[in-house]
C-alpha cells in the first residue's frame, strides 16, 4: 500500500521528491482510505492511526497515537498468542519485508484481517517503519454464512426425496410379492418423481456454481419463444390446471431470437411456476418485440409473466433475485429466481420485478436477439 505521508504521518521519514513528482498529484489522506491503516516509527511508536483503523478496533486515534504498537494494537492469533511477540518486526529476521494477510483477534475476540509491511532504508537494514493494514471480516463472514445456508438448504432438500426413495425401494425389495401391480406402480412412480427432484436440485447447484464463477455457457440457437411459452402452458393444462387460467399474448412480428433453448426453457419454467404456485387468478404471458438491452443492438424480445395474486411487498422487491428468497412458505429452495437472473444476464439481457396491473407479481425479462456474426 502506498500512502502519502506529507503532513499526515508525524515523525515518518520522507525523502525529498523531485519537482516532477510534485506535479503527479496530492498525497493521499490516510483518513480517506477504506481500510484501516496503522504506521509505527523506528521505535515502534504509532504515528498514524486512520479513521478506518479507529472504527475497526473501536480505539480512538488520539488514544493510539504515541503508544507502542503492541499496546495500541494488541493483536492475538487464533490460539491466543500475542502476535507482535511472535512476529517481532524490529528484532526478527533482517530479510523479512512483510507479513501476509491473516485472521487475528482484537481484545474481546473480534476477528480482523491483518497484513503488515516492514520498511527499511536498505536491504537487511533496520526497520524504519511498520505499516499495518486492517480489514473488517464482515464481508467474508457474509459469504461464509451464504455458503453455510446453501449447504443446509441442499441437505434439507435432498433428505426428503432420498428418504422416500430408500423407504420405497427397501419395502419393495423386502415384500415384493405382497403388493399388487397397482401398488408397485404407485411406489415406482413416487421413486421416479423423487429421483427427478434430486436431479433438478443437483442441476440448480451446478448452475449456481457456474453463475458465481462466471462460467455459465450459452449455446445459441434459433428459438421460437412463442412456441416455448405454449409448451409450458400446455404442460400445466395437461397436469390439471384449467386452460382458462392462462392468457398468452404474442405481438407479431417478433425478431429472430438466438439463445440457448434449454436455458430459456429453464427461465420460463421458473417464472410460470412461480406465478401458478404463489399467485392467483389468471397468469398472463406477454411476448413482445423490444429495444435490445445490449448497447450497439437495436432489436430484442421481452417476455412478461404476471398474475393476479397478492404480489410481492415493496420492501422485498430488492431481494427477489437473491439466494434463498421465498415469496411464500409453500416450499422450494429459494434458488430459482437467482438462477433465472444469472441465465438472463449470461445472454446479455435484463430482468425486472414489479407489480402487475391486477395487483399481482410481474416479472419481465428482455433478451437481445443475439444474431450470430456470420448472419449479419
Phi, psi and omega per residue, in radians:
X1 nan 2.267 3.135
X2 -1.839 2.133 -3.082
X3 -2.259 2.232 3.052
X4 -1.170 2.382 -3.040
X5 -1.962 0.017 -3.077
X6 -1.136 1.972 3.090
X7 1.298 -0.079 -3.061
X8 -1.857 -0.453 -3.087
X9 -2.178 1.599 -3.100
X10 -1.027 2.416 3.058
X11 1.449 -0.163 -3.127
X12 -1.294 2.526 3.134
X13 -1.383 2.427 -3.126
X14 -2.499 2.122 3.110
X15 -1.289 2.599 3.120
X16 -1.169 2.277 -3.113
X17 -1.556 2.489 3.069
X18 -1.188 2.798 -3.101
X19 -0.956 -0.639 -3.115
X20 -1.100 -0.621 -3.120
X21 -1.193 -0.563 -3.107
X22 -1.125 -0.488 -3.120
X23 -1.481 -0.038 -3.064
X24 -1.280 -0.313 3.142
X25 2.392 2.907 -3.107
X26 -1.242 2.715 3.063
X27 -1.189 2.677 -3.130
X28 -1.394 2.265 3.039
X29 -1.332 2.115 -3.128
X30 -0.951 -0.537 -3.130
X31 -1.242 -0.189 3.092
X32 -1.553 -0.153 -3.116
X33 -1.291 2.468 3.129
X34 -1.304 -0.398 -3.136
X35 -1.754 2.765 3.083
X36 -1.219 2.382 3.127
X37 -2.231 2.161 3.082
X38 -2.213 2.248 3.133
X39 -2.186 2.320 3.082
X40 -2.074 2.568 -3.107
X41 -1.459 -2.955 -3.079
X42 -1.146 -0.298 3.100
X43 -1.687 0.021 3.132
X44 1.484 0.174 -3.140
X45 -1.549 2.378 -3.089
X46 -1.268 2.162 3.129
X47 -1.954 -0.215 3.110
X48 -2.523 2.292 3.115
X49 -2.550 1.626 -2.943
X50 -1.329 3.079 -3.068
X51 -1.062 -0.725 -3.140
X52 -1.136 -0.652 3.102
X53 -1.118 -0.712 3.112
X54 -1.114 -0.677 3.129
X55 -1.184 -0.768 -3.084
X56 -1.193 -0.713 -3.064
X57 -1.588 -0.252 -3.061
X58 1.097 0.499 3.077
X59 -1.997 2.158 3.110
X60 -1.060 2.478 -3.118
X61 -1.029 -0.697 -3.130
X62 -1.067 -0.535 3.128
X63 -1.338 -0.555 -3.081
X64 -1.445 -0.614 -3.090
X65 -1.063 2.315 3.129
X66 1.579 -0.312 3.104
X67 -1.363 2.801 3.026
X68 -1.220 2.611 -3.028
X69 -0.962 -0.747 -3.077
X70 -1.276 -0.280 3.067
X71 -1.553 -0.712 -3.135
X72 -1.254 -0.529 -3.085
X73 -2.328 1.293 -3.064
X74 -1.362 1.442 -3.071
X75 -1.572 2.565 3.046
X76 -2.247 2.640 3.044
X77 -1.421 3.137 -3.036
X78 -1.226 -0.145 3.076
X79 -1.768 0.112 3.064
X80 1.518 0.174 -3.141
X81 -1.568 2.510 3.136
X82 -1.165 2.118 -2.990
X83 -1.229 -0.690 -3.101
X84 -1.173 -0.558 3.074
X85 -1.214 -0.603 3.127
X86 -1.235 -0.743 -3.045
X87 -1.488 -0.553 3.094
X88 0.775 1.179 -3.031
X89 -1.082 -0.542 -3.066
X90 -1.551 -0.466 -3.095
X91 -2.035 0.089 -3.108
X92 -1.441 -2.725 -3.104
X93 -1.039 2.316 -3.097
X94 -1.285 -0.253 -3.119
X95 -1.635 -0.088 -3.109
X96 -1.336 2.327 -3.113
X97 -2.073 -0.186 -3.068
X98 -2.869 2.891 2.963
X99 -2.120 2.198 -3.140
X100 -1.179 2.786 -3.112
X101 -1.101 2.390 3.118
X102 -2.651 2.850 3.099
X103 -1.452 2.189 3.074
X104 -2.289 2.967 -3.070
X105 -2.023 2.371 2.990
X106 -1.544 2.883 3.052
X107 -0.940 2.341 -3.075
X108 1.696 -0.117 3.065
X109 1.572 0.101 3.136
X110 -1.257 2.324 -3.078
X111 -1.531 2.472 -3.133
X112 -2.546 2.588 3.090
X113 -1.612 2.232 -3.024
X114 -2.256 2.339 2.952
X115 -2.342 2.730 -3.083
X116 -2.485 2.659 3.065
X117 -2.288 2.386 3.129
X118 -1.812 2.108 -3.094
X119 -1.722 2.157 3.122
X120 -2.137 2.623 3.101
X121 -1.247 -0.490 -3.138
X122 -2.607 2.757 3.118
X123 -0.966 2.331 3.128
X124 1.158 0.157 3.078
X125 -1.402 3.089 3.140
X126 -1.168 2.645 3.124
X127 -1.254 2.183 3.112
X128 -1.689 -0.543 3.102
X129 -2.595 2.556 2.972
X130 -2.018 2.115 -3.138
X131 -1.898 2.129 -3.075
X132 -2.024 2.301 3.081
X133 -1.913 2.272 3.141
X134 -2.028 2.380 3.079
X135 -2.328 2.429 3.095
X136 -1.227 2.585 -3.111
X137 -1.694 0.118 -3.033
X138 -1.067 -0.721 -3.138
X139 -1.102 -0.719 3.111
X140 -1.151 -0.674 3.132
X141 -1.120 -0.677 3.105
X142 -1.083 -0.718 3.104
X143 -1.113 -0.761 3.127
X144 -1.113 -0.684 3.100
X145 -1.125 -0.684 3.122
X146 -1.093 -0.742 3.112
X147 -1.146 -0.698 3.120
X148 -1.124 -0.706 3.110
X149 -1.127 -0.679 3.129
X150 -1.094 -0.794 3.136
X151 -1.091 -0.771 -3.137
X152 -1.106 -0.737 3.139
X153 -1.122 -0.776 -3.138
X154 -1.107 -0.775 3.139
X155 -1.039 -0.746 -3.135
X156 -1.153 -0.775 -3.095
X157 -1.226 -0.525 3.117
X158 -1.357 -0.562 -3.035
X159 -1.062 -0.768 -3.056
X160 -1.114 -0.946 -3.139
X161 -1.167 -0.617 -3.137
X162 -1.193 -0.627 3.063
X163 -1.104 -0.720 3.111
X164 -1.115 -0.822 3.132
X165 -1.029 -0.827 -3.134
X166 -1.084 -0.759 -3.109
X167 -1.104 -0.820 -3.109
X168 -1.204 -0.739 -3.129
X169 -1.167 -0.701 3.107
X170 -1.104 -0.703 3.134
X171 -1.156 -0.759 3.129
X172 -1.108 -0.745 -3.137
X173 -1.141 -0.639 -3.075
X174 -1.410 -0.530 -3.000
X175 -2.341 0.656 -3.059
X176 -0.925 -0.800 -3.038
X177 -1.213 -0.307 -3.054
X178 -1.466 -0.247 -3.065
X179 -1.724 2.583 3.036
X180 -1.352 2.939 3.125
X181 -1.088 -0.662 3.128
X182 -1.146 -0.683 3.105
X183 -1.158 -0.723 3.119
X184 -1.096 -0.758 -3.138
X185 -1.067 -0.774 3.141
X186 -1.058 -0.761 3.130
X187 -1.126 -0.760 -3.122
X188 -1.186 -0.634 3.074
X189 -1.127 -0.645 3.087
X190 -1.153 -0.755 3.096
X191 -1.063 -0.746 -3.138
X192 -1.094 -0.756 3.133
X193 -1.134 -0.711 3.130
X194 -1.197 -0.604 3.084
X195 -1.140 -0.681 3.076
X196 -1.091 -0.681 3.134
X197 -1.096 -0.748 3.104
X198 -1.124 -0.725 3.139
X199 -1.077 -0.742 3.123
X200 -1.102 -0.713 -3.136
X201 -1.127 -0.740 3.117
X202 -1.117 -0.692 3.095
X203 -1.098 -0.684 3.090
X204 -1.076 -0.741 3.139
X205 -1.107 -0.714 3.106
X206 -1.120 -0.702 3.110
X207 -1.103 -0.754 3.128
X208 -1.069 -0.757 3.124
X209 -1.059 -0.743 -3.116
X210 -1.241 -0.654 3.108
X211 -1.134 -0.827 -3.103
X212 -1.097 -0.583 -3.105
X213 -1.639 -0.011 -3.136
X214 1.262 0.418 -3.086
X215 -1.938 0.329 3.127
X216 -1.287 2.015 -3.074
X217 -1.531 2.439 3.101
X218 -2.042 2.023 3.125
X219 -1.802 1.750 -2.991
X220 -1.365 2.340 2.996
X221 -2.418 2.921 3.074
X222 -1.255 2.120 -3.055
X223 -2.016 2.253 3.008
X224 -1.564 1.636 -3.019
X225 -1.136 -0.593 3.102
X226 -1.108 -0.774 3.120
X227 -1.144 -0.636 3.123
X228 -1.114 -0.765 3.093
X229 -1.065 -0.768 -3.139
X230 -1.031 -0.700 3.131
X231 -1.075 -0.742 -3.119
X232 -1.165 -0.710 3.126
X233 -1.131 -0.772 3.126
X234 -1.065 -0.640 3.126
X235 -1.118 -0.701 3.111
X236 -1.188 -0.667 3.111
X237 -1.143 -0.729 3.111
X238 -1.117 -0.488 3.139
X239 -1.462 -0.014 3.055
X240 2.055 -0.102 3.080
X241 -1.273 2.442 3.102
X242 -1.137 2.428 -3.083
X243 -1.089 -0.561 -3.093
X244 -1.358 0.047 3.058
X245 -1.379 -0.275 -3.068
X246 -1.959 2.389 3.042
X247 -2.233 1.997 -3.130
X248 -1.918 2.194 -3.137
X249 -2.173 2.075 3.129
X250 -1.908 2.191 3.080
X251 -1.700 2.052 -3.102
X252 -1.816 2.652 -0.021
X253 -1.474 2.553 3.055
X254 -1.714 2.478 3.081
X255 -1.199 2.684 3.050
X256 -1.063 2.269 -3.108
X257 -1.915 2.110 3.074
X258 -1.812 1.976 -3.079
X259 -2.688 3.074 3.096
X260 -1.477 1.932 -3.027
X261 -1.071 -0.672 -3.130
X262 -1.139 -0.710 -3.115
X263 -1.288 -0.591 3.061
X264 -1.155 -0.661 3.043
X265 -1.058 -0.682 3.127
X266 -1.117 -0.733 3.112
X267 -1.110 -0.864 -3.133
X268 -1.073 -0.726 3.141
X269 -1.042 -0.794 -3.136
X270 -1.127 -0.808 -3.072
X271 -1.198 -0.729 3.137
X272 -1.228 -0.679 3.104
X273 -1.088 -0.707 3.098
X274 -1.065 -0.745 -3.122
X275 -1.156 -0.686 -3.129
X276 -1.260 -0.766 -3.035
X277 -1.358 -0.760 -3.022
X278 -1.776 -0.285 -3.126
X279 -1.708 -3.040 3.120
X280 -2.438 2.973 3.060
X281 1.157 -2.659 -3.079
X282 -1.350 2.350 3.029
X283 -1.697 1.993 -3.088
X284 -1.811 2.281 3.138
X285 -2.148 1.990 3.132
X286 -1.872 2.253 3.067
X287 -2.071 2.077 -3.032
X288 -2.413 2.680 2.954
X289 -1.214 2.640 -3.102
X290 -2.662 2.913 3.022
X291 -1.183 2.498 -3.140
X292 -1.204 2.398 3.074
X293 -1.327 -0.127 -3.091
X294 -1.750 2.311 -3.107
X295 -1.103 2.420 3.118
X296 1.612 -0.071 3.095
X297 -2.115 2.543 -3.098
X298 -1.663 -0.702 -2.963
X299 -1.717 2.554 3.057
X300 -2.691 3.053 3.117
X301 -2.289 2.327 3.117
X302 -1.989 2.466 3.033
X303 -2.176 2.203 3.136
X304 -2.071 2.195 3.107
X305 -2.034 2.092 -3.105
X306 -2.360 2.739 3.120
X307 -2.356 -3.096 -3.099
X308 -2.041 0.450 -3.119
X309 -1.436 -2.794 -3.112
X310 -1.234 -0.278 -3.141
X311 1.381 -3.027 -3.109
X312 -1.898 2.249 3.132
X313 -0.989 2.517 -3.099
X314 -0.965 -0.700 -3.081
X315 -1.249 -0.218 -3.122
X316 -1.731 -0.177 -3.009
X317 -1.111 -0.522 -3.138
X318 -1.378 -0.050 3.133
X319 -1.961 0.001 -3.015
X320 -1.029 -0.680 -3.047
X321 -1.675 0.266 3.074
X322 -1.601 2.862 3.113
X323 -1.104 2.497 2.988
X324 1.230 0.154 3.077
X325 -1.306 2.302 3.108
X326 -2.194 2.282 -3.134
X327 -1.355 -0.290 3.107
X328 -2.713 -3.073 3.141
X329 -1.740 0.477 -3.080
X330 -1.647 0.664 3.041
X331 1.474 -2.974 -3.099
X332 1.640 2.776 -3.109
X333 -1.500 -0.305 -3.049
X334 1.365 0.278 -3.106
X335 -1.848 -0.251 -3.000
X336 -1.042 -0.849 -3.087
X337 -1.255 -0.505 3.039
X338 -1.085 -0.749 3.133
X339 -1.211 -0.704 3.106
X340 -0.981 -0.840 3.140
X341 -1.064 -0.731 3.123
X342 -1.092 -0.711 3.139
X343 -1.174 -0.794 -3.132
X344 -1.064 -0.779 -3.119
X345 -1.215 -0.531 3.072
X346 -1.138 -0.439 3.063
X347 -1.483 -0.024 -3.076
X348 1.472 0.266 -3.087
X349 -1.769 -3.056 3.123
X350 -2.321 2.718 3.085
X351 -2.429 2.440 -3.134
X352 -2.320 2.811 3.074
X353 -2.233 2.507 3.128
X354 -2.793 -2.844 -3.132
X355 -1.826 2.295 -3.135
X356 -1.326 2.889 3.131
X357 -1.043 -0.643 3.141
X358 -1.415 0.057 3.093
X359 1.731 -0.194 -3.120
X360 -1.483 -2.846 3.125
X361 -1.486 2.574 3.096
X362 -2.325 2.083 3.069
X363 -1.935 2.313 -3.132
X364 -2.334 2.115 3.049
X365 -2.077 2.515 -3.109
X366 -2.181 2.262 -3.127
X367 -2.051 2.448 2.945
X368 -1.193 2.646 -3.075
X369 -1.157 -0.429 3.035
X370 1.111 0.656 -3.114
X371 -1.058 2.188 3.123
X372 -1.020 2.604 -3.061
X373 -1.042 -0.579 -3.070
X374 -1.275 -0.186 3.102
X375 -1.737 -0.079 -3.115
X376 -1.386 nan nan
